[in-house]
Amino acid sequence: MSKPIPVVLVNDTSGGLYAAQAKVYPREIDGRFARLRLVAVFVLLGLFYLVPWLRWDDRQAVLFDLPARKFYVLGLVFWPQDFFWLTCLLVIAAVTLFFFTALAGRLWCGYACPQTVWTEAFLWLERVCEGTRNQRMKLDAAPWSRDKILRKSAKQFLWIGFALWTGFTFVGFFTPISDLGREVFSASLGGWEAFWIFFYGFATYGNAGYMREQVCKYMCPYARFQGAMFDRDTLVISYDEERGEPRGSRRRGVVPASLGLGDCIGCDACVQVCPTGIDIRDGLQIECIACAGCIDACDAVMDKMGYARGLIRYTTENHLDGKPSRILRPRTLLYAALLTFLLSAFGWGIMHRAPLILEVLRDRNALYRETADGMIENSYTLKLVNKTEHVQHIDISLQGSAVLTIVGKSSVTIDAGQVANVALTLRGDRSKIHGMHPVELAARNADTTIRIVQNTQFFAPEAP
């Protein structure tokens, strides 16, 4: 088994353990990974803000209706009894994280983590108001002036508005967003809705606007256990020290070997674009979120200098050491097989979910009762849950029993998404049935597209 690769913890302790962290000013960069990250931001934020407004069969397409205990996801309706599927989703998410981490490191952190996505959005708003990296640094260092107040105020206005819109959208997944919008504009917003809009908005504002890389460094547990999930064949962002060292500045077009230098010119562009403020040349660090900004920055510098790209690149520890690398290896193949199985089972299970729930509860007051004509009766309560969006006419019948009959009403009409309780009595001849007798009760609709069978027991006196 491959050993986990070491992850370096690099901290500046010159200011003491409780010293304030210096603000990180990530420089904007263009490149293939930056464009890929931008696409991910647009897609993920677009889904978050757009999905609550989509309609499906005259209702919100995705709505988690907690008071009604129903969860609508496109054409599917989930009930509390379906929470098993949530557990399956969590297991699938965990295996997916393991698979992609073993394959190519912290792809989730760099491209899809909500902290990364919203931080990118807040950084873009900051650039709109305060300018480039150098302009932001100069503005923060400058004394307060009319221009600085206007720029800072405009940024805060955009940040707060965007954060509140985020909170509003979040609550819109739990309260119909069109109704929520009318409540906001009519100033009739409920207490809980108002609380969660402001709470989620404040969390977004604080995490993405101010804390930023501090969340990744100190609050995210994933950074701490990632080393156990990597091995020497995991694709990680690495600096090719053998090629890059020793560093040194030089004119464009100069052959590094003629000066006794490596390809790294010491421009620190890789540090300037890093959203967590680390130097990838110091080795793999827990602060690295694998955004690949340093790759884009270094490749741009290599292009200007006329050198080959890849001084900083996605590679494996074995490849850097001149050893064979295996991207497809037992660990990744096992995760891939397990993930494929779980996704297939989840998809099959969702498509074959029972649209009707049948629960049979026995009368606990008596095992059985005898009638004057020598018959034995057992009483039950049938709980039927119609999980469809249509009215269902359900017939109750006995399966495989020739000595028992149903007394009284054996059919019920259940409205869409409703629960019905049906009192049911089973009767049998005392001379023909003794002791405990297994019973199968079946519930089915008129066209037999729905059929559920539930097992129970019928109790009678023991044979004389």
Rosetta blueprint (number, residue, H / E / L):
1 M L
2 S L
3 K L
4 P L
5 I L
6 P L
7 V L
8 V E
9 L L
10 V L
11 N L
12 D L
13 T L
14 S L
15 G L
16 G L
17 L L
18 Y L
19 A L
20 A L
21 Q L
22 A L
23 K L
24 V L
25 Y L
26 P L
27 R L
28 E L
29 I L
30 D L
31 G L
32 R H
33 F H
34 A H
35 R H
36 L H
37 R H
38 L H
39 V H
40 A H
41 V H
42 F H
43 V H
44 L H
45 L H
46 G H
47 L H
48 F H
49 Y H
50 L H
51 V H
52 P H
53 W H
54 L L
55 R E
56 W E
57 D L
58 D L
59 R E
60 Q E
61 A L
62 V E
63 L E
64 F E
65 D E
66 L L
67 P L
68 A L
69 R L
70 K E
71 F E
72 Y E
73 V E
74 L L
75 G L
76 L E
77 V E
78 F E
79 W L
80 P H
81 Q H
82 D H
83 F H
84 F H
85 W H
86 L H
87 T H
88 C H
89 L H
90 L H
91 V H
92 I H
93 A H
94 A H
95 V H
96 T H
97 L H
98 F H
99 F H
100 F H
101 T H
102 A H
103 L H
104 A H
105 G L
106 R L
107 L H
108 W H
109 C H
110 G H
111 Y H
112 A H
113 C L
114 P H
115 Q H
116 T H
117 V H
118 W H
119 T H
120 E H
121 A H
122 F H
123 L H
124 W H
125 L H
126 E H
127 R H
128 V H
129 C H
130 E H
131 G L
132 T L
133 R H
134 N H
135 Q H
136 R H
137 M H
138 K H
139 L H
140 D H
141 A H
142 A L
143 P L
144 W L
145 S L
146 R H
147 D H
148 K H
149 I H
150 L H
151 R H
152 K H
153 S H
154 A H
155 K H
156 Q H
157 F H
158 L H
159 W H
160 I H
161 G H
162 F H
163 A H
164 L H
165 W H
166 T H
167 G H
168 F H
169 T H
170 F H
171 V H
172 G L
173 F L
174 F L
175 T L
176 P L
177 I H
178 S H
179 D H
180 L H
181 G H
182 R H
183 E H
184 V H
185 F H
186 S L
187 A L
188 S L
189 L L
190 G L
191 G H
192 W H
193 E H
194 A H
195 F H
196 W H
197 I H
198 F H
199 F H
200 Y H
201 G H
202 F H
203 A H
204 T H
205 Y H
206 G H
207 N H
208 A H
209 G H
210 Y H
211 M H
212 R L
213 E H
214 Q H
215 V H
216 C H
217 K H
218 Y H
219 M H
220 C L
221 P L
222 Y H
223 A H
224 R H
225 F H
226 Q H
227 G H
228 A H
229 M H
230 F L
231 D L
232 R L
233 D L
234 T L
235 L L
236 V E
237 I E
238 S E
239 Y E
240 D L
241 E H
242 E H
243 R H
244 G H
245 E L
246 P L
247 R L
248 G L
249 S L
250 R L
251 R L
252 R L
253 G L
254 V L
255 V L
256 P H
257 A H
258 S H
259 L H
260 G L
261 L L
262 G L
263 D L
264 C L
265 I L
266 G L
267 C L
268 D L
269 A H
270 C H
271 V H
272 Q H
273 V L
274 C L
275 P L
276 T L
277 G L
278 I L
279 D L
280 I H
281 R H
282 D H
283 G L
284 L L
285 Q E
286 I L
287 E L
288 C L
289 I L
290 A L
291 C L
292 A L
293 G H
294 C H
295 I H
296 D H
297 A H
298 C H
299 D H
300 A H
301 V H
302 M H
303 D H
304 K H
305 M H
306 G L
307 Y L
308 A L
309 R L
310 G L
311 L L
312 I E
313 R E
314 Y E
315 T E
316 T L
317 E H
318 N H
319 H H
320 L H
321 D L
322 G L
323 K L
324 P L
325 S L
326 R L
327 I L
328 L L
329 R L
330 P H
331 R H
332 T H
333 L H
334 L H
335 Y H
336 A H
337 A H
338 L H
339 L H
340 T H
341 F H
342 L H
343 L H
344 S H
345 A H
346 F H
347 G H
348 W H
349 G H
350 I H
351 M H
352 H L
353 R L
354 A L
355 P L
356 L E
357 I E
358 L E
359 E E
360 V E
361 L E
362 R E
363 D L
364 R L
365 N L
366 A L
367 L L
368 Y L
369 R E
370 E E
371 T L
372 A L
373 D L
374 G L
375 M E
376 I E
377 E E
378 N E
379 S E
380 Y E
381 T E
382 L E
383 K E
384 L E
385 V E
386 N E
387 K L
388 T L
389 E L
390 H L
391 V L
392 Q E
393 H E
394 I E
395 D E
396 I E
397 S E
398 L E
399 Q E
400 G L
401 S L
402 A L
403 V L
404 L E
405 T E
406 I E
407 V E
408 G L
409 K L
410 S L
411 S E
412 V E
413 T E
414 I E
415 D L
416 A L
417 G L
418 Q L
419 V E
420 A E
421 N E
422 V E
423 A E
424 L E
425 T E
426 L E
427 R E
428 G E
429 D E
430 R L
431 S L
432 K L
433 I L
434 H L
435 G L
436 M E
437 H E
438 P E
439 V E
440 E E
441 L E
442 A E
443 A E
444 R E
445 N E
446 A L
447 D L
448 T L
449 T L
450 I L
451 R E
452 I E
453 V E
454 Q E
455 N E
456 T E
457 Q E
458 F E
459 F E
460 A L
461 P L
462 E L
463 A L
464 P L
